[in-house]
Amino acid sequence: MRKQITVLAALAALIGLATTTTNPVYAKTTTKKVTRTIKVYKPGKYTQVKQTATLKKKGRKWTTSKWKSYKAPSVSGYKASTKTVKAAKVTSKTKNKTVNITYKANNTEKAAVKASTDNSLSSQSQLRQAALNVVNSFRAKAGVKAVKMSSKYNAVLDKRATEKAKQYVTTGTYDHSGYNSLPSYLNTYPIVNGKIIYHGGETLHACYYNAQSGDATAEMKSSLTSTFTENMQAEKDDYQAIVVKKTRKNITNISGTYEHYTMMVDSGNHTAYIGVGHYGSGSNAMVCVVIEFHA
């Protein structure tokens, strides 16, 4: 009888184990970061605000988050293109986003500025060299031989840069319109020794500077160097995230894609054509650089 009771107890224990509810085992928690970059182009100063939302995944579900609202800084005499960047919900399907905030003068007379007259060869040469220094600093970090500058298309690219600076001052934005009117060598893919060299078209960078400074050229160099460097670093970050780390599949910032970075550090490109131009007056002055990379 004792043996029978022992067997029954063992069976009961087995049945109990079989029916005991256990907590489900989930995969290790993973995270995902989604960033909204707000670029603020105040007259005379460029700033950037990054809002990063962190999502967590446990099992099959992602948490949600939000980007906080952002109020554009007020500038006396100017109107911001966007007063407030609204708060937004961030989900696992949300893509990285870039928002540009630009400023236009309230007074129509102030907006209708005259083109700067400082177009001396010395000034233009200094600005070209400043842009080239930025390019070669990135090439050096990538282990690529420094690119050399050609003056073959200075006139046409200087004119284009001035037009784009004017477009920015008067409209608050600029684009690549008119690119097809450039000389054919600038808007085609060069073929060297039977190999097509990728250059990715032109890259444009425009920024405000203080034209009231005692040394306007120095102000332009400083503004151009800092803005161009910051823009290229952002494009390098895009490249790293997409190609190296494979953490991003889409780019929503059309004007700052990683192609600009790969174009700049392409070892097949060893010549740069650089155009510089400026337009405006006072704190509403703009300097713009146009760069083409070729074999």
Protein Blocks (a to p, Z undefined) as FASTA:
>chain_A
ZZmmmmmmmmmmmmmmmmpccddddddddddddddddddddehiacddddddddddehjb
ccddddddddddddehiacfblbacdddddfkbccdddddddddfblklmmccddfblcf
klmmmmmmmmmmmmmmmmmmnopacddddfklmmmmmmmmmmmmmmmmmnopacfehklm
pcfklmcccdeehiacdehiaadddddddfkbmblmlmmmmmmmmmmmmmmmmmmmmmmm
mmmnopafbdfblmlcfklmmmmmmmkbccdcdddddedehjlbccdddddddZZ
